[in-house]
């Protein structure tokens, strides 16, 4: 189930990052989002192939946290533009 959710998340966040990069003021956030999504996906695959090493699992969680912070920053910037 985690793999299916990860694939859906990869597709959605990739689409979102390209949409965000199209906005000049948010281009850097879009690039960061895409880079983190790709890194998260690669770490997830490596964890499966390598048998979930501790370092890989910790990195996977750390990148997930960075993704969350990036999405929160994007939300903040979008809310700030509305005012």
Secondary structure, DSSP 8 states (H G I E B T S, - for coil): -HHHHHHHHHHHHHHHHHHHHTSGGGHHHHHHHHHHHHHHHHHHHHHHHHT--HHHHHHHHHHHHHHHHHHHHHHHHHHHHH-
